[in-house]
Amino acid sequence: MNRAEMYHNMTTSELKEKLASSKSELMNLRFQHSTGQLKDPLQLQMVKKDIARVMTILRERELNVPKNTGKKGGKK
């Protein structure tokens, strides 16, 4: 199960909690980066992408957009 599927299976309240904790984590990582204490700079990128995924899913739920299964293979 990839991260997007994991987030799609969460409830809206769980997603909001995840968003808040991810934003807090991003702030801490930015602080560590600016002071030169960040060991893995890719963490910043990963946390930003997680925040974007969560915000996208929350917006899809707000607009009642059907979940995209991600499977290709439509008829031509």
PDB file of N, CA, C, O and CB in Angstrom:
ATOM      1  N   MET A   1       0.855  -1.179   0.000  1.00  0.00           N
ATOM      2  CA  MET A   1       0.000   0.000   0.000  1.00  0.00           C
ATOM      3  C   MET A   1       0.897   1.237   0.000  1.00  0.00           C
ATOM      4  O   MET A   1       1.769   1.377   0.858  1.00  0.00           O
ATOM      5  CB  MET A   1      -0.971   0.001   1.232  1.00  0.00           C
ATOM      6  N   ASN A   2       0.681   2.129  -0.960  1.00  0.00           N
ATOM      7  CA  ASN A   2       1.481   3.345  -0.995  1.00  0.00           C
ATOM      8  C   ASN A   2       0.856   4.417  -0.101  1.00  0.00           C
ATOM      9  O   ASN A   2      -0.219   4.228   0.469  1.00  0.00           O
ATOM     10  CB  ASN A   2       1.617   3.861  -2.441  1.00  0.00           C
ATOM     11  N   ARG A   3       1.548   5.530   0.005  1.00  0.00           N
ATOM     12  CA  ARG A   3       1.091   6.581   0.922  1.00  0.00           C
ATOM     13  C   ARG A   3      -0.267   7.149   0.533  1.00  0.00           C
ATOM     14  O   ARG A   3      -1.103   7.413   1.397  1.00  0.00           O
ATOM     15  CB  ARG A   3       2.109   7.701   0.974  1.00  0.00           C
ATOM     16  N   ALA A   4      -0.487   7.338  -0.757  1.00  0.00           N
ATOM     17  CA  ALA A   4      -1.766   7.905  -1.197  1.00  0.00           C
ATOM     18  C   ALA A   4      -2.924   7.001  -0.791  1.00  0.00           C
ATOM     19  O   ALA A   4      -3.947   7.485  -0.306  1.00  0.00           O
ATOM     20  CB  ALA A   4      -1.770   8.118  -2.723  1.00  0.00           C
ATOM     21  N   GLU A   5      -2.775   5.701  -0.984  1.00  0.00           N
ATOM     22  CA  GLU A   5      -3.822   4.758  -0.584  1.00  0.00           C
ATOM     23  C   GLU A   5      -4.022   4.791   0.924  1.00  0.00           C
ATOM     24  O   GLU A   5      -5.151   4.737   1.413  1.00  0.00           O
ATOM     25  CB  GLU A   5      -3.472   3.330  -1.042  1.00  0.00           C
ATOM     26  N   MET A   6      -2.917   4.880   1.657  1.00  0.00           N
ATOM     27  CA  MET A   6      -2.997   4.929   3.115  1.00  0.00           C
ATOM     28  C   MET A   6      -3.798   6.153   3.556  1.00  0.00           C
ATOM     29  O   MET A   6      -4.642   6.063   4.448  1.00  0.00           O
ATOM     30  CB  MET A   6      -1.581   4.956   3.740  1.00  0.00           C
ATOM     31  N   TYR A   7      -3.526   7.307   2.920  1.00  0.00           N
ATOM     32  CA  TYR A   7      -4.240   8.527   3.285  1.00  0.00           C
ATOM     33  C   TYR A   7      -5.702   8.471   2.862  1.00  0.00           C
ATOM     34  O   TYR A   7      -6.564   9.005   3.560  1.00  0.00           O
ATOM     35  CB  TYR A   7      -3.566   9.736   2.657  1.00  0.00           C
ATOM     36  N   HIS A   8      -5.993   7.836   1.737  1.00  0.00           N
ATOM     37  CA  HIS A   8      -7.388   7.712   1.294  1.00  0.00           C
ATOM     38  C   HIS A   8      -8.198   6.860   2.269  1.00  0.00           C
ATOM     39  O   HIS A   8      -9.409   7.044   2.387  1.00  0.00           O
ATOM     40  CB  HIS A   8      -7.452   7.101  -0.120  1.00  0.00           C
ATOM     41  N   ASN A   9      -7.551   5.936   2.965  1.00  0.00           N
ATOM     42  CA  ASN A   9      -8.246   5.057   3.900  1.00  0.00           C
ATOM     43  C   ASN A   9      -8.450   5.701   5.272  1.00  0.00           C
ATOM     44  O   ASN A   9      -9.143   5.136   6.118  1.00  0.00           O
ATOM     45  CB  ASN A   9      -7.477   3.766   4.054  1.00  0.00           C
ATOM     46  N   MET A  10      -7.862   6.861   5.501  1.00  0.00           N
ATOM     47  CA  MET A  10      -8.005   7.552   6.786  1.00  0.00           C
ATOM     48  C   MET A  10      -9.308   8.358   6.803  1.00  0.00           C
ATOM     49  O   MET A  10      -9.833   8.736   5.756  1.00  0.00           O
ATOM     50  CB  MET A  10      -6.784   8.482   7.050  1.00  0.00           C
ATOM     51  N   THR A  11      -9.809   8.609   7.997  1.00  0.00           N
ATOM     52  CA  THR A  11     -10.989   9.454   8.136  1.00  0.00           C
ATOM     53  C   THR A  11     -10.573  10.916   7.991  1.00  0.00           C
ATOM     54  O   THR A  11      -9.385  11.237   8.034  1.00  0.00           O
ATOM     55  CB  THR A  11     -11.695   9.210   9.504  1.00  0.00           C
ATOM     56  N   THR A  12     -11.544  11.786   7.822  1.00  0.00           N
ATOM     57  CA  THR A  12     -11.258  13.206   7.653  1.00  0.00           C
ATOM     58  C   THR A  12     -10.589  13.783   8.894  1.00  0.00           C
ATOM     59  O   THR A  12      -9.663  14.586   8.776  1.00  0.00           O
ATOM     60  CB  THR A  12     -12.542  13.972   7.344  1.00  0.00           C
ATOM     61  N   SER A  13     -11.036  13.392  10.067  1.00  0.00           N
ATOM     62  CA  SER A  13     -10.421  13.909  11.296  1.00  0.00           C
ATOM     63  C   SER A  13      -8.982  13.419  11.434  1.00  0.00           C
ATOM     64  O   SER A  13      -8.115  14.165  11.891  1.00  0.00           O
ATOM     65  CB  SER A  13     -11.242  13.487  12.529  1.00  0.00           C
ATOM     66  N   GLU A  14      -8.722  12.179  11.046  1.00  0.00           N
ATOM     67  CA  GLU A  14      -7.345  11.667  11.082  1.00  0.00           C
ATOM     68  C   GLU A  14      -6.460  12.436  10.102  1.00  0.00           C
ATOM     69  O   GLU A  14      -5.302  12.725  10.402  1.00  0.00           O
ATOM     70  CB  GLU A  14      -7.318  10.155  10.751  1.00  0.00           C
ATOM     71  N   LEU A  15      -7.006  12.766   8.934  1.00  0.00           N
ATOM     72  CA  LEU A  15      -6.242  13.523   7.951  1.00  0.00           C
ATOM     73  C   LEU A  15      -5.920  14.927   8.462  1.00  0.00           C
ATOM     74  O   LEU A  15      -4.822  15.436   8.235  1.00  0.00           O
ATOM     75  CB  LEU A  15      -7.012  13.607   6.632  1.00  0.00           C
ATOM     76  N   LYS A  16      -6.866  15.548   9.147  1.00  0.00           N
ATOM     77  CA  LYS A  16      -6.621  16.877   9.691  1.00  0.00           C
ATOM     78  C   LYS A  16      -5.544  16.840  10.768  1.00  0.00           C
ATOM     79  O   LYS A  16      -4.723  17.752  10.864  1.00  0.00           O
ATOM     80  CB  LYS A  16      -7.912  17.464  10.258  1.00  0.00           C
ATOM     81  N   GLU A  17      -5.547  15.781  11.581  1.00  0.00           N
ATOM     82  CA  GLU A  17      -4.497  15.614  12.592  1.00  0.00           C
ATOM     83  C   GLU A  17      -3.144  15.385  11.928  1.00  0.00           C
ATOM     84  O   GLU A  17      -2.134  15.938  12.366  1.00  0.00           O
ATOM     85  CB  GLU A  17      -4.832  14.439  13.533  1.00  0.00           C
ATOM     86  N   LYS A  18      -3.120  14.581  10.884  1.00  0.00           N
ATOM     87  CA  LYS A  18      -1.890  14.312  10.142  1.00  0.00           C
ATOM     88  C   LYS A  18      -1.358  15.590   9.507  1.00  0.00           C
ATOM     89  O   LYS A  18      -0.150  15.824   9.498  1.00  0.00           O
ATOM     90  CB  LYS A  18      -2.130  13.243   9.064  1.00  0.00           C
ATOM     91  N   LEU A  19      -2.252  16.416   8.978  1.00  0.00           N
ATOM     92  CA  LEU A  19      -1.857  17.678   8.364  1.00  0.00           C
ATOM     93  C   LEU A  19      -1.213  18.598   9.402  1.00  0.00           C
ATOM     94  O   LEU A  19      -0.177  19.209   9.138  1.00  0.00           O
ATOM     95  CB  LEU A  19      -3.074  18.366   7.718  1.00  0.00           C
ATOM     96  N   ALA A  20      -1.818  18.693  10.556  1.00  0.00           N
ATOM     97  CA  ALA A  20      -1.271  19.551  11.610  1.00  0.00           C
ATOM     98  C   ALA A  20       0.094  19.052  12.077  1.00  0.00           C
ATOM     99  O   ALA A  20       1.013  19.848  12.270  1.00  0.00           O
ATOM    100  CB  ALA A  20      -2.238  19.619  12.797  1.00  0.00           C
ATOM    101  N   SER A  21       0.230  17.747  12.259  1.00  0.00           N
ATOM    102  CA  SER A  21       1.519  17.209  12.717  1.00  0.00           C
ATOM    103  C   SER A  21       2.583  17.345  11.631  1.00  0.00           C
ATOM    104  O   SER A  21       3.750  17.590  11.937  1.00  0.00           O
ATOM    105  CB  SER A  21       1.373  15.730  13.128  1.00  0.00           C
ATOM    106  N   SER A  22       2.194  17.188  10.363  1.00  0.00           N
ATOM    107  CA  SER A  22       3.157  17.329   9.264  1.00  0.00           C
ATOM    108  C   SER A  22       3.629  18.774   9.132  1.00  0.00           C
ATOM    109  O   SER A  22       4.804  19.019   8.857  1.00  0.00           O
ATOM    110  CB  SER A  22       2.534  16.857   7.940  1.00  0.00           C
ATOM    111  N   LYS A  23       2.734  19.721   9.323  1.00  0.00           N
ATOM    112  CA  LYS A  23       3.128  21.123   9.255  1.00  0.00           C
ATOM    113  C   LYS A  23       4.084  21.469  10.402  1.00  0.00           C
ATOM    114  O   LYS A  23       5.033  22.232  10.216  1.00  0.00           O
ATOM    115  CB  LYS A  23       1.885  22.034   9.297  1.00  0.00           C
ATOM    116  N   SER A  24       3.832  20.914  11.569  1.00  0.00           N
ATOM    117  CA  SER A  24       4.726  21.118  12.700  1.00  0.00           C
ATOM    118  C   SER A  24       6.094  20.492  12.424  1.00  0.00           C
ATOM    119  O   SER A  24       7.133  21.085  12.715  1.00  0.00           O
ATOM    120  CB  SER A  24       4.114  20.528  13.981  1.00  0.00           C
ATOM    121  N   GLU A  25       6.074  19.291  11.861  1.00  0.00           N
ATOM    122  CA  GLU A  25       7.326  18.612  11.513  1.00  0.00           C
ATOM    123  C   GLU A  25       8.105  19.415  10.469  1.00  0.00           C
ATOM    124  O   GLU A  25       9.328  19.518  10.555  1.00  0.00           O
ATOM    125  CB  GLU A  25       7.040  17.189  10.986  1.00  0.00           C
ATOM    126  N   LEU A  26       7.409  19.978   9.493  1.00  0.00           N
ATOM    127  CA  LEU A  26       8.060  20.783   8.469  1.00  0.00           C
ATOM    128  C   LEU A  26       8.726  22.007   9.090  1.00  0.00           C
ATOM    129  O   LEU A  26       9.841  22.366   8.713  1.00  0.00           O
ATOM    130  CB  LEU A  26       7.049  21.212   7.400  1.00  0.00           C
ATOM    131  N   MET A  27       8.055  22.638  10.028  1.00  0.00           N
ATOM    132  CA  MET A  27       8.639  23.793  10.696  1.00  0.00           C
ATOM    133  C   MET A  27       9.925  23.401  11.429  1.00  0.00           C
ATOM    134  O   MET A  27      10.927  24.114  11.365  1.00  0.00           O
ATOM    135  CB  MET A  27       7.630  24.411  11.677  1.00  0.00           C
ATOM    136  N   ASN A  28       9.886  22.265  12.125  1.00  0.00           N
ATOM    137  CA  ASN A  28      11.072  21.800  12.843  1.00  0.00           C
ATOM    138  C   ASN A  28      12.206  21.459  11.884  1.00  0.00           C
ATOM    139  O   ASN A  28      13.367  21.762  12.160  1.00  0.00           O
ATOM    140  CB  ASN A  28      10.729  20.582  13.698  1.00  0.00           C
ATOM    141  N   LEU A  29      11.875  20.832  10.761  1.00  0.00           N
ATOM    142  CA  LEU A  29      12.902  20.483   9.778  1.00  0.00           C
ATOM    143  C   LEU A  29      13.517  21.734   9.156  1.00  0.00           C
ATOM    144  O   LEU A  29      14.724  21.784   8.921  1.00  0.00           O
ATOM    145  CB  LEU A  29      12.309  19.587   8.681  1.00  0.00           C
ATOM    146  N   ARG A  30      12.696  22.735   8.892  1.00  0.00           N
ATOM    147  CA  ARG A  30      13.221  23.986   8.337  1.00  0.00           C
ATOM    148  C   ARG A  30      14.165  24.656   9.331  1.00  0.00           C
ATOM    149  O   ARG A  30      15.200  25.199   8.946  1.00  0.00           O
ATOM    150  CB  ARG A  30      12.067  24.944   7.968  1.00  0.00           C
ATOM    151  N   PHE A  31      13.804  24.616  10.604  1.00  0.00           N
ATOM    152  CA  PHE A  31      14.660  25.198  11.636  1.00  0.00           C
ATOM    153  C   PHE A  31      15.990  24.447  11.698  1.00  0.00           C
ATOM    154  O   PHE A  31      17.053  25.063  11.768  1.00  0.00           O
ATOM    155  CB  PHE A  31      13.955  25.166  13.015  1.00  0.00           C
ATOM    156  N   GLN A  32      15.927  23.117  11.672  1.00  0.00           N
ATOM    157  CA  GLN A  32      17.154  22.317  11.690  1.00  0.00           C
ATOM    158  C   GLN A  32      18.006  22.598  10.460  1.00  0.00           C
ATOM    159  O   GLN A  32      19.232  22.665  10.547  1.00  0.00           O
ATOM    160  CB  GLN A  32      16.821  20.821  11.768  1.00  0.00           C
ATOM    161  N   HIS A  33      17.350  22.762   9.311  1.00  0.00           N
ATOM    162  CA  HIS A  33      18.076  23.033   8.071  1.00  0.00           C
ATOM    163  C   HIS A  33      18.802  24.379   8.138  1.00  0.00           C
ATOM    164  O   HIS A  33      19.946  24.499   7.698  1.00  0.00           O
ATOM    165  CB  HIS A  33      17.112  23.012   6.875  1.00  0.00           C
ATOM    166  N   SER A  34      18.131  25.378   8.687  1.00  0.00           N
ATOM    167  CA  SER A  34      18.737  26.707   8.749  1.00  0.00           C
ATOM    168  C   SER A  34      19.897  26.769   9.736  1.00  0.00           C
ATOM    169  O   SER A  34      20.800  27.590   9.578  1.00  0.00           O
ATOM    170  CB  SER A  34      17.691  27.734   9.127  1.00  0.00           C
ATOM    171  N   THR A  35      19.880  25.912  10.749  1.00  0.00           N
ATOM    172  CA  THR A  35      20.971  25.899  11.724  1.00  0.00           C
ATOM    173  C   THR A  35      22.055  24.883  11.360  1.00  0.00           C
ATOM    174  O   THR A  35      23.057  24.758  12.064  1.00  0.00           O
ATOM    175  CB  THR A  35      20.425  25.593  13.113  1.00  0.00           C
ATOM    176  N   GLY A  36      21.850  24.161  10.259  1.00  0.00           N
ATOM    177  CA  GLY A  36      22.864  23.209   9.816  1.00  0.00           C
ATOM    178  C   GLY A  36      22.841  21.882  10.540  1.00  0.00           C
ATOM    179  O   GLY A  36      23.819  21.137  10.482  1.00  0.00           O
ATOM    180  N   GLN A  37      21.757  21.566  11.217  1.00  0.00           N
ATOM    181  CA  GLN A  37      21.665  20.332  11.992  1.00  0.00           C
ATOM    182  C   GLN A  37      20.884  19.229  11.282  1.00  0.00           C
ATOM    183  O   GLN A  37      20.783  18.117  11.800  1.00  0.00           O
ATOM    184  CB  GLN A  37      21.027  20.618  13.318  1.00  0.00           C
ATOM    185  N   LEU A  38      20.333  19.520  10.107  1.00  0.00           N
ATOM    186  CA  LEU A  38      19.517  18.542   9.398  1.00  0.00           C
ATOM    187  C   LEU A  38      20.418  17.494   8.744  1.00  0.00           C
ATOM    188  O   LEU A  38      21.289  17.824   7.939  1.00  0.00           O
ATOM    189  CB  LEU A  38      18.627  19.235   8.337  1.00  0.00           C
ATOM    190  N   LYS A  39      20.195  16.225   9.103  1.00  0.00           N
ATOM    191  CA  LYS A  39      21.030  15.147   8.583  1.00  0.00           C
ATOM    192  C   LYS A  39      20.576  14.678   7.208  1.00  0.00           C
ATOM    193  O   LYS A  39      21.410  14.323   6.375  1.00  0.00           O
ATOM    194  CB  LYS A  39      21.028  13.982   9.544  1.00  0.00           C
ATOM    195  N   ASP A  40      19.273  14.670   6.956  1.00  0.00           N
ATOM    196  CA  ASP A  40      18.742  14.182   5.685  1.00  0.00           C
ATOM    197  C   ASP A  40      17.859  15.258   5.046  1.00  0.00           C
ATOM    198  O   ASP A  40      16.687  15.384   5.402  1.00  0.00           O
ATOM    199  CB  ASP A  40      17.939  12.867   5.892  1.00  0.00           C
ATOM    200  N   PRO A  41      18.406  16.030   4.113  1.00  0.00           N
ATOM    201  CA  PRO A  41      17.627  17.106   3.501  1.00  0.00           C
ATOM    202  C   PRO A  41      16.420  16.620   2.700  1.00  0.00           C
ATOM    203  O   PRO A  41      15.503  17.400   2.440  1.00  0.00           O
ATOM    204  CB  PRO A  41      18.512  17.913   2.610  1.00  0.00           C
ATOM    205  N   LEU A  42      16.406  15.353   2.307  1.00  0.00           N
ATOM    206  CA  LEU A  42      15.253  14.833   1.567  1.00  0.00           C
ATOM    207  C   LEU A  42      14.003  14.745   2.436  1.00  0.00           C
ATOM    208  O   LEU A  42      12.892  14.632   1.919  1.00  0.00           O
ATOM    209  CB  LEU A  42      15.576  13.463   0.996  1.00  0.00           C
ATOM    210  N   GLN A  43      14.181  14.795   3.747  1.00  0.00           N
ATOM    211  CA  GLN A  43      13.023  14.788   4.648  1.00  0.00           C
ATOM    212  C   GLN A  43      12.123  15.983   4.377  1.00  0.00           C
ATOM    213  O   GLN A  43      10.898  15.868   4.419  1.00  0.00           O
ATOM    214  CB  GLN A  43      13.480  14.793   6.117  1.00  0.00           C
ATOM    215  N   LEU A  44      12.735  17.133   4.097  1.00  0.00           N
ATOM    216  CA  LEU A  44      11.947  18.332   3.792  1.00  0.00           C
ATOM    217  C   LEU A  44      11.034  18.073   2.600  1.00  0.00           C
ATOM    218  O   LEU A  44       9.843  18.381   2.644  1.00  0.00           O
ATOM    219  CB  LEU A  44      12.871  19.537   3.507  1.00  0.00           C
ATOM    220  N   GLN A  45      11.582  17.521   1.562  1.00  0.00           N
ATOM    221  CA  GLN A  45      10.818  17.250   0.345  1.00  0.00           C
ATOM    222  C   GLN A  45       9.713  16.225   0.607  1.00  0.00           C
ATOM    223  O   GLN A  45       8.595  16.381   0.116  1.00  0.00           O
ATOM    224  CB  GLN A  45      11.749  16.750  -0.769  1.00  0.00           C
ATOM    225  N   MET A  46      10.016  15.192   1.368  1.00  0.00           N
ATOM    226  CA  MET A  46       9.025  14.153   1.655  1.00  0.00           C
ATOM    227  C   MET A  46       7.857  14.707   2.469  1.00  0.00           C
ATOM    228  O   MET A  46       6.698  14.395   2.199  1.00  0.00           O
ATOM    229  CB  MET A  46       9.678  12.989   2.406  1.00  0.00           C
ATOM    230  N   VAL A  47       8.173  15.530   3.463  1.00  0.00           N
ATOM    231  CA  VAL A  47       7.116  16.098   4.310  1.00  0.00           C
ATOM    232  C   VAL A  47       6.242  17.051   3.495  1.00  0.00           C
ATOM    233  O   VAL A  47       5.022  17.066   3.657  1.00  0.00           O
ATOM    234  CB  VAL A  47       7.727  16.837   5.530  1.00  0.00           C
ATOM    235  N   LYS A  48       6.861  17.847   2.620  1.00  0.00           N
ATOM    236  CA  LYS A  48       6.076  18.747   1.774  1.00  0.00           C
ATOM    237  C   LYS A  48       5.128  17.969   0.869  1.00  0.00           C
ATOM    238  O   LYS A  48       3.978  18.369   0.684  1.00  0.00           O
ATOM    239  CB  LYS A  48       7.001  19.625   0.928  1.00  0.00           C
ATOM    240  N   LYS A  49       5.600  16.865   0.309  1.00  0.00           N
ATOM    241  CA  LYS A  49       4.751  16.048  -0.557  1.00  0.00           C
ATOM    242  C   LYS A  49       3.617  15.399   0.237  1.00  0.00           C
ATOM    243  O   LYS A  49       2.493  15.297  -0.255  1.00  0.00           O
ATOM    244  CB  LYS A  49       5.587  14.970  -1.259  1.00  0.00           C
ATOM    245  N   ASP A  50       3.913  14.957   1.475  1.00  0.00           N
ATOM    246  CA  ASP A  50       2.861  14.384   2.313  1.00  0.00           C
ATOM    247  C   ASP A  50       1.788  15.433   2.622  1.00  0.00           C
ATOM    248  O   ASP A  50       0.595  15.132   2.602  1.00  0.00           O
ATOM    249  CB  ASP A  50       3.458  13.825   3.624  1.00  0.00           C
ATOM    250  N   ILE A  51       2.218  16.656   2.904  1.00  0.00           N
ATOM    251  CA  ILE A  51       1.269  17.735   3.179  1.00  0.00           C
ATOM    252  C   ILE A  51       0.391  17.972   1.948  1.00  0.00           C
ATOM    253  O   ILE A  51      -0.823  18.140   2.071  1.00  0.00           O
ATOM    254  CB  ILE A  51       2.017  19.041   3.579  1.00  0.00           C
ATOM    255  N   ALA A  52       0.999  17.985   0.776  1.00  0.00           N
ATOM    256  CA  ALA A  52       0.242  18.192  -0.454  1.00  0.00           C
ATOM    257  C   ALA A  52      -0.747  17.056  -0.695  1.00  0.00           C
ATOM    258  O   ALA A  52      -1.878  17.296  -1.117  1.00  0.00           O
ATOM    259  CB  ALA A  52       1.191  18.322  -1.644  1.00  0.00           C
ATOM    260  N   ARG A  53      -0.327  15.822  -0.430  1.00  0.00           N
ATOM    261  CA  ARG A  53      -1.231  14.676  -0.606  1.00  0.00           C
ATOM    262  C   ARG A  53      -2.446  14.796   0.309  1.00  0.00           C
ATOM    263  O   ARG A  53      -3.585  14.615  -0.124  1.00  0.00           O
ATOM    264  CB  ARG A  53      -0.490  13.352  -0.326  1.00  0.00           C
ATOM    265  N   VAL A  54      -2.189  15.102   1.577  1.00  0.00           N
ATOM    266  CA  VAL A  54      -3.273  15.205   2.558  1.00  0.00           C
ATOM    267  C   VAL A  54      -4.221  16.337   2.182  1.00  0.00           C
ATOM    268  O   VAL A  54      -5.440  16.173   2.240  1.00  0.00           O
ATOM    269  CB  VAL A  54      -2.706  15.431   3.977  1.00  0.00           C
ATOM    270  N   MET A  55      -3.668  17.488   1.796  1.00  0.00           N
ATOM    271  CA  MET A  55      -4.513  18.619   1.426  1.00  0.00           C
ATOM    272  C   MET A  55      -5.342  18.306   0.184  1.00  0.00           C
ATOM    273  O   MET A  55      -6.496  18.721   0.086  1.00  0.00           O
ATOM    274  CB  MET A  55      -3.659  19.864   1.188  1.00  0.00           C
ATOM    275  N   THR A  56      -4.760  17.578  -0.762  1.00  0.00           N
ATOM    276  CA  THR A  56      -5.489  17.189  -1.965  1.00  0.00           C
ATOM    277  C   THR A  56      -6.651  16.275  -1.627  1.00  0.00           C
ATOM    278  O   THR A  56      -7.756  16.464  -2.137  1.00  0.00           O
ATOM    279  CB  THR A  56      -4.559  16.504  -2.956  1.00  0.00           C
ATOM    280  N   ILE A  57      -6.419  15.292  -0.777  1.00  0.00           N
ATOM    281  CA  ILE A  57      -7.477  14.356  -0.398  1.00  0.00           C
ATOM    282  C   ILE A  57      -8.583  15.075   0.366  1.00  0.00           C
ATOM    283  O   ILE A  57      -9.765  14.810   0.145  1.00  0.00           O
ATOM    284  CB  ILE A  57      -6.904  13.209   0.450  1.00  0.00           C
ATOM    285  N   LEU A  58      -8.205  15.982   1.263  1.00  0.00           N
ATOM    286  CA  LEU A  58      -9.220  16.744   1.993  1.00  0.00           C
ATOM    287  C   LEU A  58     -10.062  17.595   1.040  1.00  0.00           C
ATOM    288  O   LEU A  58     -11.278  17.700   1.202  1.00  0.00           O
ATOM    289  CB  LEU A  58      -8.555  17.638   3.054  1.00  0.00           C
ATOM    290  N   ARG A  59      -9.416  18.195   0.056  1.00  0.00           N
ATOM    291  CA  ARG A  59     -10.149  19.015  -0.915  1.00  0.00           C
ATOM    292  C   ARG A  59     -11.059  18.151  -1.783  1.00  0.00           C
ATOM    293  O   ARG A  59     -12.182  18.550  -2.092  1.00  0.00           O
ATOM    294  CB  ARG A  59      -9.172  19.803  -1.802  1.00  0.00           C
ATOM    295  N   GLU A  60     -10.582  16.967  -2.179  1.00  0.00           N
ATOM    296  CA  GLU A  60     -11.420  16.056  -2.960  1.00  0.00           C
ATOM    297  C   GLU A  60     -12.662  15.665  -2.176  1.00  0.00           C
ATOM    298  O   GLU A  60     -13.757  15.586  -2.734  1.00  0.00           O
ATOM    299  CB  GLU A  60     -10.631  14.803  -3.360  1.00  0.00           C
ATOM    300  N   ARG A  61     -12.492  15.422  -0.893  1.00  0.00           N
ATOM    301  CA  ARG A  61     -13.647  15.053  -0.062  1.00  0.00           C
ATOM    302  C   ARG A  61     -14.601  16.235   0.080  1.00  0.00           C
ATOM    303  O   ARG A  61     -15.819  16.058   0.107  1.00  0.00           O
ATOM    304  CB  ARG A  61     -13.183  14.571   1.335  1.00  0.00           C
ATOM    305  N   GLU A  62     -14.049  17.422   0.169  1.00  0.00           N
ATOM    306  CA  GLU A  62     -14.885  18.617   0.285  1.00  0.00           C
ATOM    307  C   GLU A  62     -15.733  18.807  -0.970  1.00  0.00           C
ATOM    308  O   GLU A  62     -16.885  19.233  -0.891  1.00  0.00           O
ATOM    309  CB  GLU A  62     -14.015  19.863   0.532  1.00  0.00           C
ATOM    310  N   LEU A  63     -15.155  18.487  -2.128  1.00  0.00           N
ATOM    311  CA  LEU A  63     -15.862  18.645  -3.396  1.00  0.00           C
ATOM    312  C   LEU A  63     -16.617  17.389  -3.820  1.00  0.00           C
ATOM    313  O   LEU A  63     -17.278  17.389  -4.859  1.00  0.00           O
ATOM    314  CB  LEU A  63     -14.888  19.030  -4.474  1.00  0.00           C
ATOM    315  N   ASN A  64     -16.529  16.326  -3.037  1.00  0.00           N
ATOM    316  CA  ASN A  64     -17.148  15.035  -3.329  1.00  0.00           C
ATOM    317  C   ASN A  64     -16.682  14.459  -4.667  1.00  0.00           C
ATOM    318  O   ASN A  64     -17.482  13.974  -5.467  1.00  0.00           O
ATOM    319  CB  ASN A  64     -18.659  15.175  -3.330  1.00  0.00           C
ATOM    320  N   VAL A  65     -15.385  14.525  -4.883  1.00  0.00           N
ATOM    321  CA  VAL A  65     -14.796  13.962  -6.097  1.00  0.00           C
ATOM    322  C   VAL A  65     -14.597  12.466  -5.858  1.00  0.00           C
ATOM    323  O   VAL A  65     -14.078  12.076  -4.812  1.00  0.00           O
ATOM    324  CB  VAL A  65     -13.434  14.674  -6.469  1.00  0.00           C
ATOM    325  N   PRO A  66     -15.001  11.623  -6.813  1.00  0.00           N
ATOM    326  CA  PRO A  66     -14.805  10.180  -6.616  1.00  0.00           C
ATOM    327  C   PRO A  66     -13.324   9.832  -6.566  1.00  0.00           C
ATOM    328  O   PRO A  66     -12.500  10.461  -7.231  1.00  0.00           O
ATOM    329  CB  PRO A  66     -15.493   9.384  -7.736  1.00  0.00           C
ATOM    330  N   LYS A  67     -13.004   8.829  -5.773  1.00  0.00           N
ATOM    331  CA  LYS A  67     -11.629   8.382  -5.598  1.00  0.00           C
ATOM    332  C   LYS A  67     -11.104   7.799  -6.903  1.00  0.00           C
ATOM    333  O   LYS A  67     -11.761   6.966  -7.528  1.00  0.00           O
ATOM    334  CB  LYS A  67     -11.531   7.344  -4.461  1.00  0.00           C
ATOM    335  N   ASN A  68      -9.914   8.241  -7.310  1.00  0.00           N
ATOM    336  CA  ASN A  68      -9.265   7.726  -8.513  1.00  0.00           C
ATOM    337  C   ASN A  68      -8.519   6.450  -8.139  1.00  0.00           C
ATOM    338  O   ASN A  68      -7.656   6.467  -7.261  1.00  0.00           O
ATOM    339  CB  ASN A  68      -8.294   8.787  -9.140  1.00  0.00           C
ATOM    340  N   THR A  69      -8.845   5.360  -8.794  1.00  0.00           N
ATOM    341  CA  THR A  69      -8.199   4.092  -8.469  1.00  0.00           C
ATOM    342  C   THR A  69      -6.786   4.022  -9.018  1.00  0.00           C
ATOM    343  O   THR A  69      -5.985   3.202  -8.568  1.00  0.00           O
ATOM    344  CB  THR A  69      -9.015   2.935  -9.006  1.00  0.00           C
ATOM    345  N   GLY A  70      -6.471   4.878  -9.991  1.00  0.00           N
ATOM    346  CA  GLY A  70      -5.133   4.904 -10.545  1.00  0.00           C
ATOM    347  C   GLY A  70      -4.874   3.805 -11.563  1.00  0.00           C
ATOM    348  O   GLY A  70      -3.754   3.668 -12.057  1.00  0.00           O
ATOM    349  N   LYS A  71      -5.885   3.031 -11.877  1.00  0.00           N
ATOM    350  CA  LYS A  71      -5.713   1.950 -12.843  1.00  0.00           C
ATOM    351  C   LYS A  71      -5.962   2.464 -14.239  1.00  0.00           C
ATOM    352  O   LYS A  71      -6.936   3.172 -14.496  1.00  0.00           O
ATOM    353  CB  LYS A  71      -6.651   0.778 -12.531  1.00  0.00           C
ATOM    354  N   LYS A  72      -5.071   2.100 -15.136  1.00  0.00           N
ATOM    355  CA  LYS A  72      -5.212   2.510 -16.532  1.00  0.00           C
ATOM    356  C   LYS A  72      -5.806   1.367 -17.311  1.00  0.00           C
ATOM    357  O   LYS A  72      -5.885   0.239 -16.824  1.00  0.00           O
ATOM    358  CB  LYS A  72      -3.856   2.942 -17.138  1.00  0.00           C
ATOM    359  N   GLY A  73      -6.220   1.660 -18.515  1.00  0.00           N
ATOM    360  CA  GLY A  73      -6.725   0.583 -19.355  1.00  0.00           C
ATOM    361  C   GLY A  73      -8.117   0.859 -19.873  1.00  0.00           C
ATOM    362  O   GLY A  73      -8.933  -0.057 -19.980  1.00  0.00           O
ATOM    363  N   GLY A  74      -8.400   2.102 -20.194  1.00  0.00           N
ATOM    364  CA  GLY A  74      -9.698   2.442 -20.743  1.00  0.00           C
ATOM    365  C   GLY A  74      -9.835   1.923 -22.167  1.00  0.00           C
ATOM    366  O   GLY A  74      -8.836   1.655 -22.834  1.00  0.00           O
ATOM    367  N   LYS A  75     -11.060   1.785 -22.626  1.00  0.00           N
ATOM    368  CA  LYS A  75     -11.302   1.308 -23.988  1.00  0.00           C
ATOM    369  C   LYS A  75     -11.055   2.434 -24.978  1.00  0.00           C
ATOM    370  O   LYS A  75     -11.326   3.601 -24.696  1.00  0.00           O
ATOM    371  CB  LYS A  75     -12.741   0.764 -24.137  1.00  0.00           C
ATOM    372  N   LYS A  76     -10.539   2.067 -26.136  1.00  0.00           N
ATOM    373  CA  LYS A  76     -10.301   3.040 -27.211  1.00  0.00           C
ATOM    374  C   LYS A  76     -11.191   2.793 -28.374  1.00  0.00           C
ATOM    375  O   LYS A  76     -11.126   3.517 -29.367  1.00  0.00           O
ATOM    376  CB  LYS A  76      -8.870   3.008 -27.663  1.00  0.00           C
TER     377      LYS A  76
END
